[in-house]
Structures are given as structure tokens and as C-alpha cells.
Amino acid sequence: MTTEPREAGLVARARAGERHALAELFERYADDVYQVALRITASRADAEDVTQNVFAGLPEALSAYGGTGELGAW
């Protein structure tokens, strides 16, 4: 399964550092990232820090994303 064309374009724009694309990815996935981090850390403050760090490094990290499968699962 590959990403939807709209999401693939969003990922490409985010890789290029486009702020609006990064903001949209944050809106889509921040809660999921936070919930996973909260389960792992059992600390709201730590989960918030983890979430912030994930999205701060997202443009660079997306270079490792091959575009197959769902971005949310990656």
C-alpha cells in the first residue's frame, strides 16, 4: 500500500521544509505521537517533549520515509 497522492505531496512539501505542510502533518499526527509517548513515558511533560522533538526533526527524518505504507504507521 502506498500513501494517498495528497499525503505524498504533503510529505514532499514537508521534506522541503514548507511550514504549512509541516503544520498540517502536526495537526494530523501530533495526538497519535503524544498518546504513544505518554504510554511509554507515563509522564505528560515527557510525552509533550517527545512530541515536540519528533516534529522538530520531521523534515530531516522524512528523508528516510520511502513513501510506502501509511505515514502514520511509520
All heavy atoms as TSV, in Angstrom:
chain	resi	resn	atom	element	x	y	z
A	1	MET	N	N	0.848	-1.177	0.000
A	1	MET	CA	C	0.000	0.000	0.000
A	1	MET	C	C	0.895	1.242	0.000
A	1	MET	O	O	1.880	1.319	0.700
A	1	MET	CB	C	-0.892	-0.015	1.240
A	1	MET	CG	C	-1.750	1.222	1.368
A	1	MET	SD	S	-2.720	1.262	2.904
A	1	MET	CE	C	-3.991	0.103	2.484
A	2	THR	N	N	0.548	2.242	-0.799
A	2	THR	CA	C	1.297	3.490	-0.820
A	2	THR	C	C	0.449	4.593	-0.219
A	2	THR	O	O	-0.746	4.451	-0.026
A	2	THR	CB	C	1.680	3.873	-2.272
A	2	THR	OG1	O	0.484	4.012	-3.032
A	2	THR	CG2	C	2.570	2.826	-2.891
A	3	THR	N	N	1.098	5.715	0.068
A	3	THR	CA	C	0.353	6.840	0.622
A	3	THR	C	C	-0.582	7.408	-0.433
A	3	THR	O	O	-0.366	7.263	-1.627
A	3	THR	CB	C	1.299	7.952	1.091
A	3	THR	OG1	O	2.064	8.404	-0.022
A	3	THR	CG2	C	2.205	7.481	2.199
A	4	GLU	N	N	-1.628	8.071	0.031
A	4	GLU	CA	C	-2.544	8.739	-0.884
A	4	GLU	C	C	-1.788	9.852	-1.597
A	4	GLU	O	O	-0.860	10.437	-1.041
A	4	GLU	CB	C	-3.699	9.343	-0.093
A	4	GLU	CG	C	-4.544	8.318	0.615
A	4	GLU	CD	C	-5.630	8.973	1.462
A	4	GLU	OE1	O	-5.981	10.129	1.193
A	4	GLU	OE2	O	-6.101	8.310	2.375
A	5	PRO	N	N	-2.176	10.175	-2.845
A	5	PRO	CA	C	-1.465	11.230	-3.575
A	5	PRO	C	C	-1.389	12.546	-2.800
A	5	PRO	O	O	-0.352	13.203	-2.785
A	5	PRO	CB	C	-2.280	11.391	-4.860
A	5	PRO	CG	C	-2.952	10.073	-5.038
A	5	PRO	CD	C	-3.210	9.554	-3.647
A	6	ARG	N	N	-2.464	12.919	-2.121
A	6	ARG	CA	C	-2.461	14.173	-1.364
A	6	ARG	C	C	-1.425	14.115	-0.242
A	6	ARG	O	O	-0.700	15.067	-0.003
A	6	ARG	CB	C	-3.850	14.440	-0.791
A	6	ARG	CG	C	-3.963	15.781	-0.101
A	6	ARG	CD	C	-5.418	16.031	0.332
A	6	ARG	NE	N	-5.637	17.356	0.835
A	6	ARG	CZ	C	-5.156	17.859	1.962
A	6	ARG	NH1	N	-4.363	17.144	2.711
A	6	ARG	NH2	N	-5.430	19.089	2.353
A	7	GLU	N	N	-1.350	12.981	0.444
A	7	GLU	CA	C	-0.376	12.846	1.521
A	7	GLU	C	C	1.046	12.798	0.967
A	7	GLU	O	O	1.959	13.357	1.560
A	7	GLU	CB	C	-0.656	11.609	2.366
A	7	GLU	CG	C	0.241	11.559	3.590
A	7	GLU	CD	C	-0.186	10.519	4.587
A	7	GLU	OE1	O	0.162	9.350	4.385
A	7	GLU	OE2	O	-0.879	10.891	5.557
A	8	ALA	N	N	1.238	12.163	-0.173
A	8	ALA	CA	C	2.567	12.109	-0.783
A	8	ALA	C	C	3.056	13.519	-1.110
A	8	ALA	O	O	4.221	13.846	-0.884
A	8	ALA	CB	C	2.546	11.242	-2.039
A	9	GLY	N	N	2.163	14.349	-1.619
A	9	GLY	CA	C	2.528	15.744	-1.898
A	9	GLY	C	C	2.825	16.504	-0.627
A	9	GLY	O	O	3.752	17.323	-0.577
A	10	LEU	N	N	2.068	16.233	0.400
A	10	LEU	CA	C	2.280	16.869	1.699
A	10	LEU	C	C	3.647	16.482	2.253
A	10	LEU	O	O	4.395	17.325	2.758
A	10	LEU	CB	C	1.166	16.450	2.645
A	10	LEU	CG	C	1.094	17.118	3.999
A	10	LEU	CD1	C	0.893	18.623	3.858
A	10	LEU	CD2	C	-0.041	16.506	4.815
A	11	VAL	N	N	3.996	15.210	2.140
A	11	VAL	CA	C	5.299	14.734	2.609
A	11	VAL	C	C	6.416	15.404	1.819
A	11	VAL	O	O	7.411	15.859	2.401
A	11	VAL	CB	C	5.391	13.195	2.507
A	11	VAL	CG1	C	6.818	12.716	2.699
A	11	VAL	CG2	C	4.459	12.547	3.524
A	12	ALA	N	N	6.271	15.499	0.511
A	12	ALA	CA	C	7.295	16.146	-0.321
A	12	ALA	C	C	7.491	17.601	0.081
A	12	ALA	O	O	8.628	18.086	0.182
A	12	ALA	CB	C	6.913	16.045	-1.798
A	13	ARG	N	N	6.395	18.288	0.337
A	13	ARG	CA	C	6.495	19.693	0.746
A	13	ARG	C	C	7.119	19.819	2.129
A	13	ARG	O	O	7.903	20.725	2.395
A	13	ARG	CB	C	5.118	20.345	0.693
A	13	ARG	CG	C	4.599	20.457	-0.739
A	13	ARG	CD	C	3.231	21.125	-0.910
A	13	ARG	NE	N	2.634	21.703	0.255
A	13	ARG	CZ	C	1.451	21.319	0.773
A	13	ARG	NH1	N	0.766	20.331	0.211
A	13	ARG	NH2	N	0.945	21.929	1.818
A	14	ALA	N	N	6.797	18.891	3.020
A	14	ALA	CA	C	7.372	18.910	4.370
A	14	ALA	C	C	8.870	18.615	4.321
A	14	ALA	O	O	9.650	19.227	5.049
A	14	ALA	CB	C	6.657	17.909	5.270
A	15	ARG	N	N	9.268	17.691	3.454
A	15	ARG	CA	C	10.706	17.394	3.279
A	15	ARG	C	C	11.476	18.642	2.867
A	15	ARG	O	O	12.625	18.816	3.256
A	15	ARG	CB	C	10.909	16.322	2.210
A	15	ARG	CG	C	10.651	14.937	2.670
A	15	ARG	CD	C	10.903	13.957	1.537
A	15	ARG	NE	N	10.743	12.596	1.996
A	15	ARG	CZ	C	10.352	11.604	1.234
A	15	ARG	NH1	N	10.075	11.797	-0.042
A	15	ARG	NH2	N	10.237	10.383	1.725
A	16	ALA	N	N	10.819	19.467	2.081
A	16	ALA	CA	C	11.445	20.704	1.615
A	16	ALA	C	C	11.402	21.798	2.671
A	16	ALA	O	O	11.917	22.893	2.465
A	16	ALA	CB	C	10.760	21.182	0.337
A	17	GLY	N	N	10.777	21.502	3.816
A	17	GLY	CA	C	10.726	22.464	4.911
A	17	GLY	C	C	9.575	23.443	4.840
A	17	GLY	O	O	9.570	24.440	5.565
A	18	GLU	N	N	8.581	23.187	3.992
A	18	GLU	CA	C	7.439	24.095	3.882
A	18	GLU	C	C	6.644	24.084	5.186
A	18	GLU	O	O	6.159	23.056	5.635
A	18	GLU	CB	C	6.546	23.683	2.719
A	18	GLU	CG	C	5.406	24.654	2.506
A	18	GLU	CD	C	4.487	24.225	1.391
A	18	GLU	OE1	O	4.982	23.915	0.292
A	18	GLU	OE2	O	3.268	24.197	1.640
A	19	ARG	N	N	6.514	25.239	5.787
A	19	ARG	CA	C	5.898	25.364	7.103
A	19	ARG	C	C	4.442	24.922	7.141
A	19	ARG	O	O	4.004	24.294	8.093
A	19	ARG	CB	C	6.026	26.796	7.604
A	19	ARG	CG	C	7.482	27.183	7.849
A	19	ARG	CD	C	7.620	28.609	8.206
A	19	ARG	NE	N	7.323	28.749	9.632
A	19	ARG	CZ	C	7.464	29.851	10.302
A	19	ARG	NH1	N	7.904	30.930	9.707
A	19	ARG	NH2	N	7.185	29.902	11.582
A	20	HIS	N	N	3.679	25.248	6.103
A	20	HIS	CA	C	2.264	24.862	6.086
A	20	HIS	C	C	2.104	23.343	6.030
A	20	HIS	O	O	1.214	22.783	6.666
A	20	HIS	CB	C	1.542	25.525	4.911
A	20	HIS	CG	C	1.350	26.995	5.103
A	20	HIS	ND1	N	2.262	27.911	4.660
A	20	HIS	CD2	C	0.376	27.692	5.715
A	20	HIS	CE1	C	1.847	29.122	4.982
A	20	HIS	NE2	N	0.698	29.016	5.631
A	21	ALA	N	N	2.962	22.686	5.273
A	21	ALA	CA	C	2.905	21.224	5.191
A	21	ALA	C	C	3.286	20.605	6.530
A	21	ALA	O	O	2.650	19.651	6.987
A	21	ALA	CB	C	3.835	20.724	4.083
A	22	LEU	N	N	4.313	21.144	7.159
A	22	LEU	CA	C	4.716	20.644	8.476
A	22	LEU	C	C	3.603	20.858	9.499
A	22	LEU	O	O	3.330	19.972	10.316
A	22	LEU	CB	C	5.997	21.334	8.927
A	22	LEU	CG	C	7.245	20.957	8.127
A	22	LEU	CD1	C	8.379	21.921	8.424
A	22	LEU	CD2	C	7.652	19.530	8.416
A	23	ALA	N	N	2.944	21.993	9.431
A	23	ALA	CA	C	1.844	22.277	10.350
A	23	ALA	C	C	0.684	21.301	10.130
A	23	ALA	O	O	0.072	20.830	11.088
A	23	ALA	CB	C	1.367	23.717	10.191
A	24	GLU	N	N	0.402	20.976	8.877
A	24	GLU	CA	C	-0.680	20.033	8.599
A	24	GLU	C	C	-0.333	18.640	9.103
A	24	GLU	O	O	-1.181	17.947	9.673
A	24	GLU	CB	C	-1.011	19.990	7.111
A	24	GLU	CG	C	-2.242	19.145	6.837
A	24	GLU	CD	C	-2.784	19.270	5.437
A	24	GLU	OE1	O	-2.497	20.264	4.756
A	24	GLU	OE2	O	-3.521	18.354	5.034
A	25	LEU	N	N	0.910	18.214	8.924
A	25	LEU	CA	C	1.317	16.917	9.452
A	25	LEU	C	C	1.229	16.907	10.976
A	25	LEU	O	O	0.813	15.912	11.574
A	25	LEU	CB	C	2.739	16.569	8.996
A	25	LEU	CG	C	2.871	16.203	7.522
A	25	LEU	CD1	C	4.341	16.033	7.153
A	25	LEU	CD2	C	2.088	14.938	7.201
A	26	PHE	N	N	1.595	18.015	11.601
A	26	PHE	CA	C	1.472	18.125	13.047
A	26	PHE	C	C	0.009	17.971	13.454
A	26	PHE	O	O	-0.305	17.211	14.371
A	26	PHE	CB	C	2.026	19.464	13.529
A	26	PHE	CG	C	1.932	19.622	15.017
A	26	PHE	CD1	C	2.909	19.092	15.835
A	26	PHE	CD2	C	0.875	20.300	15.595
A	26	PHE	CE1	C	2.836	19.223	17.216
A	26	PHE	CE2	C	0.780	20.437	16.972
A	26	PHE	CZ	C	1.762	19.904	17.781
A	27	GLU	N	N	-0.877	18.665	12.780
A	27	GLU	CA	C	-2.306	18.585	13.096
A	27	GLU	C	C	-2.831	17.162	12.942
A	27	GLU	O	O	-3.642	16.702	13.740
A	27	GLU	CB	C	-3.114	19.541	12.215
A	27	GLU	CG	C	-2.928	20.992	12.558
A	27	GLU	CD	C	-3.452	21.346	13.940
A	27	GLU	OE1	O	-4.520	20.843	14.323
A	27	GLU	OE2	O	-2.771	22.106	14.638
A	28	ARG	N	N	-2.366	16.468	11.928
A	28	ARG	CA	C	-2.848	15.110	11.663
A	28	ARG	C	C	-2.322	14.093	12.675
A	28	ARG	O	O	-3.033	13.170	13.048
A	28	ARG	CB	C	-2.404	14.640	10.277
A	28	ARG	CG	C	-3.143	15.259	9.141
A	28	ARG	CD	C	-2.684	14.615	7.859
A	28	ARG	NE	N	-3.285	15.264	6.719
A	28	ARG	CZ	C	-3.256	14.781	5.487
A	28	ARG	NH1	N	-2.643	13.635	5.249
A	28	ARG	NH2	N	-3.826	15.426	4.504
A	29	TYR	N	N	-1.062	14.240	13.067
A	29	TYR	CA	C	-0.396	13.155	13.784
A	29	TYR	C	C	0.089	13.474	15.193
A	29	TYR	O	O	0.509	12.560	15.901
A	29	TYR	CB	C	0.794	12.643	12.955
A	29	TYR	CG	C	0.362	12.052	11.643
A	29	TYR	CD1	C	0.599	12.708	10.441
A	29	TYR	CD2	C	-0.306	10.833	11.604
A	29	TYR	CE1	C	0.198	12.170	9.231
A	29	TYR	CE2	C	-0.726	10.286	10.391
A	29	TYR	CZ	C	-0.463	10.960	9.221
A	29	TYR	OH	O	-0.877	10.417	8.029
A	30	ALA	N	N	0.028	14.706	15.631
A	30	ALA	CA	C	0.575	15.058	16.945
A	30	ALA	C	C	-0.108	14.304	18.076
A	30	ALA	O	O	0.566	13.833	19.004
A	30	ALA	CB	C	0.503	16.559	17.179
A	31	ASP	N	N	-1.417	14.161	18.017
A	31	ASP	CA	C	-2.110	13.472	19.096
A	31	ASP	C	C	-1.704	12.003	19.159
A	31	ASP	O	O	-1.499	11.461	20.254
A	31	ASP	CB	C	-3.629	13.599	18.946
A	31	ASP	CG	C	-4.352	13.062	20.165
A	31	ASP	OD1	O	-4.053	13.527	21.286
A	31	ASP	OD2	O	-5.194	12.159	20.000
A	32	ASP	N	N	-1.549	11.377	18.012
A	32	ASP	CA	C	-1.129	9.969	17.987
A	32	ASP	C	C	0.275	9.816	18.568
A	32	ASP	O	O	0.526	8.901	19.360
A	32	ASP	CB	C	-1.153	9.415	16.567
A	32	ASP	CG	C	-2.555	9.317	15.994
A	32	ASP	OD1	O	-3.530	9.271	16.773
A	32	ASP	OD2	O	-2.678	9.282	14.755
A	33	VAL	N	N	1.183	10.704	18.174
A	33	VAL	CA	C	2.551	10.659	18.696
A	33	VAL	C	C	2.528	10.875	20.201
A	33	VAL	O	O	3.190	10.147	20.958
A	33	VAL	CB	C	3.446	11.705	17.996
A	33	VAL	CG1	C	4.801	11.827	18.685
A	33	VAL	CG2	C	3.618	11.365	16.521
A	34	TYR	N	N	1.758	11.855	20.643
A	34	TYR	CA	C	1.662	12.146	22.071
A	34	TYR	C	C	1.131	10.938	22.850
A	34	TYR	O	O	1.671	10.583	23.911
A	34	TYR	CB	C	0.767	13.366	22.304
A	34	TYR	CG	C	0.505	13.631	23.759
A	34	TYR	CD1	C	1.445	14.300	24.539
A	34	TYR	CD2	C	-0.669	13.206	24.370
A	34	TYR	CE1	C	1.218	14.538	25.886
A	34	TYR	CE2	C	-0.914	13.433	25.714
A	34	TYR	CZ	C	0.036	14.104	26.458
A	34	TYR	OH	O	-0.193	14.328	27.804
A	35	GLN	N	N	0.090	10.290	22.341
A	35	GLN	CA	C	-0.505	9.145	23.045
A	35	GLN	C	C	0.489	7.988	23.170
A	35	GLN	O	O	0.563	7.342	24.225
A	35	GLN	CB	C	-1.793	8.695	22.353
A	35	GLN	CG	C	-2.925	9.692	22.444
A	35	GLN	CD	C	-3.318	10.019	23.869
A	35	GLN	OE1	O	-3.314	9.166	24.753
A	35	GLN	NE2	N	-3.645	11.278	24.107
A	36	VAL	N	N	1.243	7.722	22.123
A	36	VAL	CA	C	2.256	6.666	22.190
A	36	VAL	C	C	3.336	7.052	23.198
A	36	VAL	O	O	3.740	6.244	24.039
A	36	VAL	CB	C	2.871	6.393	20.800
A	36	VAL	CG1	C	4.096	5.489	20.903
A	36	VAL	CG2	C	1.833	5.787	19.872
A	37	ALA	N	N	3.804	8.294	23.125
A	37	ALA	CA	C	4.835	8.750	24.053
A	37	ALA	C	C	4.348	8.710	25.494
A	37	ALA	O	O	5.105	8.348	26.402
A	37	ALA	CB	C	5.278	10.168	23.684
A	38	LEU	N	N	3.089	9.043	25.710
A	38	LEU	CA	C	2.527	9.003	27.055
A	38	LEU	C	C	2.488	7.571	27.595
A	38	LEU	O	O	2.819	7.335	28.762
A	38	LEU	CB	C	1.133	9.623	27.063
A	38	LEU	CG	C	0.440	9.737	28.417
A	38	LEU	CD1	C	1.267	10.575	29.392
A	38	LEU	CD2	C	-0.954	10.328	28.245
A	39	ARG	N	N	2.119	6.636	26.737
A	39	ARG	CA	C	2.107	5.226	27.176
A	39	ARG	C	C	3.512	4.756	27.529
A	39	ARG	O	O	3.703	3.998	28.472
A	39	ARG	CB	C	1.506	4.326	26.094
A	39	ARG	CG	C	-0.003	4.407	26.024
A	39	ARG	CD	C	-0.602	3.297	25.176
A	39	ARG	NE	N	-0.139	3.262	23.811
A	39	ARG	CZ	C	-0.718	3.900	22.795
A	39	ARG	NH1	N	-1.777	4.651	22.999
A	39	ARG	NH2	N	-0.237	3.787	21.584
A	40	ILE	N	N	4.500	5.201	26.783
A	40	ILE	CA	C	5.876	4.762	27.022
A	40	ILE	C	C	6.471	5.445	28.251
A	40	ILE	O	O	7.117	4.799	29.073
A	40	ILE	CB	C	6.753	5.017	25.781
A	40	ILE	CG1	C	6.299	4.103	24.636
A	40	ILE	CG2	C	8.230	4.820	26.096
A	40	ILE	CD1	C	6.906	4.450	23.297
A	41	THR	N	N	6.259	6.759	28.368
A	41	THR	CA	C	6.916	7.511	29.435
A	41	THR	C	C	6.096	7.601	30.713
A	41	THR	O	O	6.656	7.860	31.775
A	41	THR	CB	C	7.227	8.948	28.986
A	41	THR	OG1	O	5.994	9.652	28.758
A	41	THR	CG2	C	8.085	8.960	27.726
A	42	ALA	N	N	4.791	7.470	30.596
A	42	ALA	CA	C	3.864	7.633	31.732
A	42	ALA	C	C	3.983	9.020	32.359
A	42	ALA	O	O	3.704	9.207	33.537
A	42	ALA	CB	C	4.068	6.540	32.777
A	43	SER	N	N	4.405	9.984	31.575
A	43	SER	CA	C	4.567	11.360	32.055
A	43	SER	C	C	4.063	12.316	30.983
A	43	SER	O	O	4.553	12.291	29.846
A	43	SER	CB	C	6.048	11.639	32.341
A	43	SER	OG	O	6.287	13.032	32.451
A	44	ARG	N	N	3.118	13.162	31.355
A	44	ARG	CA	C	2.592	14.133	30.377
A	44	ARG	C	C	3.672	15.076	29.890
A	44	ARG	O	O	3.769	15.365	28.701
A	44	ARG	CB	C	1.440	14.915	30.987
A	44	ARG	CG	C	0.204	14.076	31.163
A	44	ARG	CD	C	-0.934	14.878	31.724
A	44	ARG	NE	N	-2.094	14.015	31.862
A	44	ARG	CZ	C	-3.249	14.404	32.297
A	44	ARG	NH1	N	-3.432	15.659	32.655
A	44	ARG	NH2	N	-4.251	13.567	32.382
A	45	ALA	N	N	4.502	15.564	30.802
A	45	ALA	CA	C	5.567	16.502	30.424
A	45	ALA	C	C	6.556	15.839	29.467
A	45	ALA	O	O	6.960	16.434	28.459
A	45	ALA	CB	C	6.286	17.028	31.659
A	46	ASP	N	N	6.937	14.610	29.783
A	46	ASP	CA	C	7.873	13.901	28.903
A	46	ASP	C	C	7.234	13.601	27.551
A	46	ASP	O	O	7.890	13.712	26.510
A	46	ASP	CB	C	8.347	12.606	29.556
A	46	ASP	CG	C	9.295	12.847	30.721
A	46	ASP	OD1	O	9.818	13.974	30.866
A	46	ASP	OD2	O	9.502	11.890	31.504
A	47	ALA	N	N	5.961	13.233	27.553
A	47	ALA	CA	C	5.262	12.952	26.296
A	47	ALA	C	C	5.174	14.210	25.429
A	47	ALA	O	O	5.327	14.139	24.211
A	47	ALA	CB	C	3.877	12.387	26.568
A	48	GLU	N	N	4.958	15.350	26.058
A	48	GLU	CA	C	4.942	16.617	25.309
A	48	GLU	C	C	6.316	16.904	24.718
A	48	GLU	O	O	6.429	17.344	23.572
A	48	GLU	CB	C	4.494	17.753	26.214
A	48	GLU	CG	C	3.025	17.691	26.569
A	48	GLU	CD	C	2.618	18.702	27.628
A	48	GLU	OE1	O	3.470	19.502	28.085
A	48	GLU	OE2	O	1.436	18.688	28.012
A	49	ASP	N	N	7.368	16.661	25.497
A	49	ASP	CA	C	8.730	16.874	24.995
A	49	ASP	C	C	9.035	15.952	23.816
A	49	ASP	O	O	9.614	16.381	22.812
A	49	ASP	CB	C	9.765	16.643	26.098
A	49	ASP	CG	C	9.779	17.738	27.138
A	49	ASP	OD1	O	9.212	18.829	26.889
A	49	ASP	OD2	O	10.374	17.496	28.216
A	50	VAL	N	N	8.662	14.693	23.952
A	50	VAL	CA	C	8.884	13.728	22.872
A	50	VAL	C	C	8.153	14.172	21.611
A	50	VAL	O	O	8.724	14.177	20.515
A	50	VAL	CB	C	8.438	12.310	23.289
A	50	VAL	CG1	C	8.384	11.369	22.086
A	50	VAL	CG2	C	9.351	11.754	24.367
A	51	THR	N	N	6.904	14.569	21.762
A	51	THR	CA	C	6.107	15.010	20.612
A	51	THR	C	C	6.761	16.209	19.941
A	51	THR	O	O	6.893	16.254	18.710
A	51	THR	CB	C	4.669	15.341	21.049
A	51	THR	OG1	O	4.093	14.180	21.654
A	51	THR	CG2	C	3.815	15.781	19.863
A	52	GLN	N	N	7.199	17.161	20.736
A	52	GLN	CA	C	7.859	18.345	20.181
A	52	GLN	C	C	9.134	17.949	19.437
A	52	GLN	O	O	9.391	18.437	18.337
A	52	GLN	CB	C	8.184	19.332	21.287
A	52	GLN	CG	C	8.796	20.616	20.781
A	52	GLN	CD	C	9.036	21.614	21.897
A	52	GLN	OE1	O	9.074	21.268	23.067
A	52	GLN	NE2	N	9.210	22.864	21.529
A	53	ASN	N	N	9.910	17.051	20.013
A	53	ASN	CA	C	11.157	16.621	19.375
A	53	ASN	C	C	10.913	15.870	18.075
A	53	ASN	O	O	11.664	16.038	17.107
A	53	ASN	CB	C	11.988	15.765	20.337
A	53	ASN	CG	C	12.569	16.575	21.468
A	53	ASN	OD1	O	12.759	17.781	21.358
A	53	ASN	ND2	N	12.846	15.917	22.587
A	54	VAL	N	N	9.869	15.044	18.063
A	54	VAL	CA	C	9.541	14.312	16.834
A	54	VAL	C	C	9.258	15.291	15.703
A	54	VAL	O	O	9.792	15.160	14.598
A	54	VAL	CB	C	8.328	13.372	17.060
A	54	VAL	CG1	C	7.740	12.900	15.730
A	54	VAL	CG2	C	8.735	12.195	17.923
A	55	PHE	N	N	8.446	16.292	15.971
A	55	PHE	CA	C	8.065	17.211	14.899
A	55	PHE	C	C	9.147	18.233	14.581
A	55	PHE	O	O	9.227	18.698	13.450
A	55	PHE	CB	C	6.711	17.846	15.203
A	55	PHE	CG	C	5.595	16.867	14.988
A	55	PHE	CD1	C	5.083	16.124	16.038
A	55	PHE	CD2	C	5.097	16.633	13.720
A	55	PHE	CE1	C	4.094	15.181	15.840
A	55	PHE	CE2	C	4.104	15.691	13.499
A	55	PHE	CZ	C	3.603	14.969	14.563
A	56	ALA	N	N	10.005	18.522	15.521
A	56	ALA	CA	C	11.128	19.425	15.245
A	56	ALA	C	C	12.104	18.784	14.254
A	56	ALA	O	O	12.681	19.472	13.413
A	56	ALA	CB	C	11.851	19.788	16.536
A	57	GLY	N	N	12.265	17.473	14.338
A	57	GLY	CA	C	13.175	16.770	13.445
A	57	GLY	C	C	12.517	16.152	12.231
A	57	GLY	O	O	13.162	15.434	11.462
A	58	LEU	N	N	11.255	16.445	12.037
A	58	LEU	CA	C	10.497	15.781	10.967
A	58	LEU	C	C	11.034	16.039	9.558
A	58	LEU	O	O	11.163	15.089	8.788
A	58	LEU	CB	C	9.017	16.160	11.052
A	58	LEU	CG	C	8.083	15.367	10.152
A	58	LEU	CD1	C	8.157	13.873	10.459
A	58	LEU	CD2	C	6.660	15.863	10.305
A	59	PRO	N	N	11.369	17.264	9.164
A	59	PRO	CA	C	11.831	17.443	7.776
A	59	PRO	C	C	13.030	16.551	7.445
A	59	PRO	O	O	13.069	15.926	6.391
A	59	PRO	CB	C	12.199	18.925	7.702
A	59	PRO	CG	C	11.371	19.563	8.753
A	59	PRO	CD	C	11.283	18.542	9.862
A	60	GLU	N	N	13.969	16.462	8.354
A	60	GLU	CA	C	15.145	15.617	8.119
A	60	GLU	C	C	14.781	14.137	8.177
A	60	GLU	O	O	15.232	13.331	7.367
A	60	GLU	CB	C	16.224	15.918	9.144
A	60	GLU	CG	C	17.503	15.159	8.906
A	60	GLU	CD	C	18.585	15.522	9.896
A	60	GLU	OE1	O	18.593	16.653	10.400
A	60	GLU	OE2	O	19.423	14.646	10.159
A	61	ALA	N	N	13.956	13.748	9.144
A	61	ALA	CA	C	13.576	12.345	9.314
A	61	ALA	C	C	12.784	11.824	8.118
A	61	ALA	O	O	12.867	10.639	7.792
A	61	ALA	CB	C	12.776	12.171	10.597
A	62	LEU	N	N	12.030	12.689	7.468
A	62	LEU	CA	C	11.223	12.248	6.327
A	62	LEU	C	C	12.074	11.742	5.173
A	62	LEU	O	O	11.572	11.031	4.305
A	62	LEU	CB	C	10.304	13.373	5.852
A	62	LEU	CG	C	9.059	13.598	6.698
A	62	LEU	CD1	C	8.330	14.854	6.242
A	62	LEU	CD2	C	8.136	12.389	6.666
A	63	SER	N	N	13.358	12.072	5.165
A	63	SER	CA	C	14.221	11.564	4.097
A	63	SER	C	C	14.337	10.042	4.158
A	63	SER	O	O	14.626	9.395	3.156
A	63	SER	CB	C	15.606	12.208	4.165
A	63	SER	OG	O	16.271	11.821	5.357
A	64	ALA	N	N	14.090	9.458	5.337
A	64	ALA	CA	C	14.141	8.003	5.488
A	64	ALA	C	C	12.813	7.332	5.143
A	64	ALA	O	O	12.760	6.115	5.030
A	64	ALA	CB	C	14.532	7.646	6.923
A	65	TYR	N	N	11.767	8.123	4.979
A	65	TYR	CA	C	10.450	7.571	4.664
A	65	TYR	C	C	10.370	7.296	3.172
A	65	TYR	O	O	10.528	8.195	2.352
A	65	TYR	CB	C	9.354	8.540	5.104
A	65	TYR	CG	C	7.964	8.126	4.709
A	65	TYR	CD1	C	7.409	6.952	5.197
A	65	TYR	CD2	C	7.207	8.903	3.849
A	65	TYR	CE1	C	6.130	6.567	4.837
A	65	TYR	CE2	C	5.930	8.534	3.487
A	65	TYR	CZ	C	5.400	7.364	3.985
A	65	TYR	OH	O	4.128	6.980	3.630
A	66	GLY	N	N	10.113	6.035	2.827
A	66	GLY	CA	C	10.109	5.643	1.424
A	66	GLY	C	C	8.819	5.891	0.686
A	66	GLY	O	O	8.750	5.690	-0.516
A	67	GLY	N	N	7.773	6.315	1.391
A	67	GLY	CA	C	6.510	6.602	0.728
A	67	GLY	C	C	5.612	5.398	0.560
A	67	GLY	O	O	4.561	5.490	-0.067
A	68	THR	N	N	6.021	4.258	1.106
A	68	THR	CA	C	5.156	3.086	1.047
A	68	THR	C	C	4.527	2.893	2.415
A	68	THR	O	O	5.116	3.202	3.439
A	68	THR	CB	C	5.936	1.827	0.659
A	68	THR	OG1	O	6.978	1.615	1.605
A	68	THR	CG2	C	6.523	1.953	-0.737
A	69	GLY	N	N	3.321	2.409	2.419
A	69	GLY	CA	C	2.608	2.250	3.672
A	69	GLY	C	C	2.055	3.574	4.150
A	69	GLY	O	O	2.210	4.612	3.511
A	70	GLU	N	N	1.396	3.521	5.268
A	70	GLU	CA	C	0.785	4.726	5.819
A	70	GLU	C	C	1.804	5.520	6.609
A	70	GLU	O	O	2.553	4.958	7.416
A	70	GLU	CB	C	-0.395	4.360	6.715
A	70	GLU	CG	C	-1.535	3.736	5.939
A	70	GLU	CD	C	-2.721	3.451	6.831
A	70	GLU	OE1	O	-2.941	4.199	7.799
A	70	GLU	OE2	O	-3.415	2.473	6.547
A	71	LEU	N	N	1.830	6.813	6.425
A	71	LEU	CA	C	2.762	7.670	7.139
A	71	LEU	C	C	2.542	7.558	8.636
A	71	LEU	O	O	3.507	7.523	9.398
A	71	LEU	CB	C	2.607	9.127	6.676
A	71	LEU	CG	C	3.565	10.125	7.345
A	71	LEU	CD1	C	5.014	9.795	7.000
A	71	LEU	CD2	C	3.217	11.534	6.921
A	72	GLY	N	N	1.308	7.478	9.066
A	72	GLY	CA	C	1.011	7.385	10.491
A	72	GLY	C	C	1.606	6.143	11.130
A	72	GLY	O	O	1.993	6.163	12.294
A	73	ALA	N	N	1.705	5.066	10.390
A	73	ALA	CA	C	2.309	3.848	10.921
A	73	ALA	C	C	3.825	3.959	10.970
A	73	ALA	O	O	4.470	3.372	11.818
A	73	ALA	CB	C	1.911	2.652	10.064
A	74	TRP	N	N	4.376	4.751	10.079
A	74	TRP	CA	C	5.826	4.951	10.046
A	74	TRP	C	C	6.253	5.732	11.234
A	74	TRP	O	O	7.173	5.477	11.929
A	74	TRP	CB	C	6.213	5.659	8.754
A	74	TRP	CG	C	7.654	5.986	8.659
A	74	TRP	CD1	C	8.684	5.130	8.409
A	74	TRP	CD2	C	8.260	7.276	8.812
A	74	TRP	NE1	N	9.863	5.808	8.386
A	74	TRP	CE2	C	9.648	7.124	8.632
A	74	TRP	CE3	C	7.759	8.533	9.092
A	74	TRP	CZ2	C	10.519	8.193	8.713
A	74	TRP	CZ3	C	8.640	9.586	9.167
A	74	TRP	CH2	C	10.003	9.413	8.976
